[in-house]
Amino acid sequence: MIKMLDVSKKIKKTYVLKEISYTFDQGNIYGIFGKNGSGKTMLLRSIAGLVVPTEGQVDINGRLLHKDISFPPNVGVIIENMELLPQYDAFTNLYILSKIKKIATKDDIEETIRKVGLDPNSKLKVKDYSLGMKQRLNIAQALFEKPDILLLDEPTNAIDESGVNLVYDLLLEEKKRGATVLIASHHKEDISLLCDDTLKMADGMLTNE
């Protein structure tokens, strides 16, 4: 469970998040819609612990970010301009990441790469991937450790229609597993059927649709 209480973030003299109070419940998928610059990415960054609020607090399962914990203990993230290691293949990228938490096995890595429609045995380097393949691998890195929280910024960007349907199926599996999933998107109609709740972001404020 994620609880945000009066969270605001000010950069220079401008509030990019304004007095956000909302509870994201376990096992639900939330769609957060809004234009560029509305605050969607900053909202995800604040929950991920990558941004310290100017005011308010973020509670992750009863523990306060930047007080009790620095980051959510088990979170998968796709946030703009993510780059994996271009000189390595898909499996090696996730294997290197797996050494940090030591949660995922080699079988977990291979299974997740297959689930996103890539070949875990391919030696093709990420630098030679198409944009769609890179995004599939970004999704794999968010999922492979079976996180409690998924924070996904435009997760289907550059992915074709069949790939989009595959990603949606994966996110429904994550929901069934009990993960809390937040998806930021420009297009409400794209994922509204997938979400339990849809929220609108505008001028740093979060409101119910």
Buried (B, 14 or more C-beta within 10 A) or exposed (E): BBBBBEBBBBEEEEBBBBBBEBEBEEBBBBBBBBEEEBBBBBBBBBBBBBBEBEBBBBBBBEEEBBEEBEBBEBBBBBBEEBEBEEEBBBBBBBBEBBEEEEEBEEEBBBBBBEBBBBEBEEEEBBEEBEEBBBBBBBBBBBBBBBBBBBBBBBBBBBBEEEBBEBBBEBBEEBBEEEBBBBBBBEEBEBBEEBBEBBBBBBEBBBEEE
